[in-house]
Amino acid sequence: MKRFHVHVGVTDLDRSIAFYNELFGSEPTVVKSDYAKWMLEDPRINFAVSLREGASKGVEHVGLQVENGEELAEVYARLKAADRPVLEEGATTCCYAKSEKSWIADPDGVVWEAFLTDGESTTYGGNPDLAQLASVNAASDACCVPSAASAPAPVSCC
């Protein structure tokens, strides 16, 4: 069964952890000096927050986490069928976890990752080179999100 994923950049990790503990009625399953993650069953979500210098604040990216290779192949096929550039990152370390990942951005630049986690890591991880996705919404130098260097400036509205 797939799990929805949301990664949010925050300015104060302790305050954010306290807020989301109350919102979810649950403590995080992972807490590091710059990162926290809740693996919730109701709603079924992998919700992560991180405090990274220079990273965007707010929703950095969303995704689908799968439980096995068959689900990963199914989601990868959907990414390819979406007629957008796909970056198949492959095996990587990100957010204190070892995963197999691919990335895509929707027509408005919202970045999505599809991934299968298969272990833990003692390090946060590196940055994938996803400039080809040209997202204006993702942090430019945080782990797990693409570079927005080549993207146009975001337009304010509403």
C-alpha positions, -999 to +999 in steps of 0.1 A: +000+000+000+014+034-010+019+062+015+016+099+007+047+120+015+050+157+024+083+174+032+081+209+048+110+233+054+107+250+088+124+279+106+122+265+142+124+227+144+114+225+181+083+246+176+073+227+145+077+194+163+055+206+191+029+218+167+028+187+146+028+165+177-004+182+187-019+182+152-012+145+146-017+134+183+016+115+179+053+118+184+077+117+155+092+083+146+126+100+137+141+130+153+175+145+144+190+179+151+178+192+117+149+168+108+118+150+121+095+125+105+061+111+114+050+078+099+013+080+104-013+054+097-044+077+100-040+095+077-015+072+060+013+097+054+051+101+057+053+137+070+087+152+074+100+186+085+136+199+082+156+229+092+182+234+065+202+266+059+191+282+027+162+258+021+127+270+012+102+272+040+069+256+036+061+226+014+093+216-004+080+186-022+054+158-021+056+122-030+045+086-030+063+061-008+059+025-018+064-007+002+079-030-024+096-032-058+063-040-076+047-008-064+078+011-072+077-002-108+040+007-111+046+043-099+077+047-121+056+037-151+031+063-142+058+090-139+071+081-174+035+081-188+029+116-174+049+131-204+072+152-182+110+150-176+118+123-151+150+120-132+157+084-121+180+091-092+183+054-083+198+043-050+205+072-027+208+084+008+183+112+018+166+123+050+185+098+071+173+069+050+185+047+021+161+047-008+155+041-045+140+073-060+127+090-091+116+126-094+091+146-116+076+181-115+040+188-125+033+214-152+033+241-125+066+231-110+054+211-079+080+185-073+070+148-067+092+120-056+085+083-059+105+061-036+111+029-018+130+031+015+151+001+023+172+012+053+184+039+077+214+062+074+234+081+100+237+111+076+211+134+061+223+128+026+232+147-005+214+168-031+200+153-063+206+172-095+171+179-106+175+212-123+160+196-154+127+196-136+128+234-133+107+237-102+102+271-087+087+257-055+115+235-041+145+245-020+177+250-040+201+233-017+183+210+006+185+172+005+158+155-014+147+185-035+158+199-069+178+229-077+156+258-089+186+277-104+172+275-140+136+281-131+118+314-136+110+335-105+077+325-088+047+347-094+028+360-064-010+358-064-040+356-042 
